[in-house]
Amino acid sequence: MSVIYDKVAFIGLGLIASSMFWAGQRAGVVGHATGFARTQQTRTTARDIGLCDDIRDTLIETVLDADLIVLAVPVGAMKAVAQQIAPHLKSGCTVTDVGSVKREVIDAVAPYLPETVHFVPGHPLAGTEHSGPEAGFATLFDNRWCLLVPNGAASDAVERLGRYWRALGANVDMMDADHHDRVLAVTSHCPHLIAYTMVGVADDLRRVTDSEVIKYSAAGFRDFTRIAASDPTMWRDVFLSNKDATLEILGRFTEELFALQRAIRTGDGDHLHDYFSRTRAIRRGIIDAGQDTEAPDFGRRKD
Ligand code: NAP
């Protein structure tokens, strides 16, 4: 495949940026990659594992001359990063982000970017519960969706970013920011909150059950603990910045939970059976859409 961007700058060197780097290496679509993370420790780790062609010690050095700048920091850190890099961006470059929430990121970042820069927000729907530069691997985005929010950007900049994501292995779709936040509240944000809650409840009951919760943890609870091991900073920022959509979906969730609670109390087996039949069909739809595969390997892979 031929080079799509001569110079890419990754701000934030965690799971997502490192996976993007390795996937870009695999595809051969990036000429030169620079990277920056907040702490010296992360920058040293990145250098040690060969992440990016060049790890820089300041944000500004990292973005100078870049054709594509990827903001891969927690959602709450996007504004400060945009403010600092804005005066140093090359005219005609593209800025994108990978944040899990889109409206708040656009509101935080767009006001600082000069008109000569294309801003095309994005969100790859792929991840693991692991964080940091060593968590990334080249196949993370294979056959996963990456949603781009054109947000009025020039169509050739959007098309080029889409081509880059497809080269990283993803399927690309366009979506409006508010719609994205609503869809993700249902498919990702609220499920994470429910997992955090369930693991918290189990922890509260630990003294009653001794260590049995851990010893006999069957698949359901084990899956919850995996989800609830996700990065606390990232998820704090997701809920604080997608407040309206998450609260709306949680309201609906609570209503449904009460209805199920009532069915259990009143012995309404038909209600429970109908409900579980409906949800089983949803699972089948996910399998048919090829979106049920686990991330194959959480280790670092270059190819
Ligand atoms: P991560 O593994 O926790 O890494 C975050 C990176 O951001 C670290 O390198 C950290 O540097 C850096 N960072 C934090 N604050 C910074 C700042 N103010 N300036 C510069 N660098 C800063 O995170 P991730 O999982 O890759 O997530 C990154 C973004 O992708 C988030 O916005 C998240 O919402 C989104 N996302 C995550 C997933 C997922 O499943 N993980 C999926 C899709 C999208 P230090 O290590 O030096 O602190």
Residues whose N, C-alpha, C, O or C-beta is under 5 A from the ligand:
A	BS01	NAP	G12 L13 G14 L15 I16 A17 F36 A37 R38 T39 T42 A72 V73 P74 V75 A77 V98 G99 S100 P124 A126 G127 T128 H130 S131 G132 D231 M234
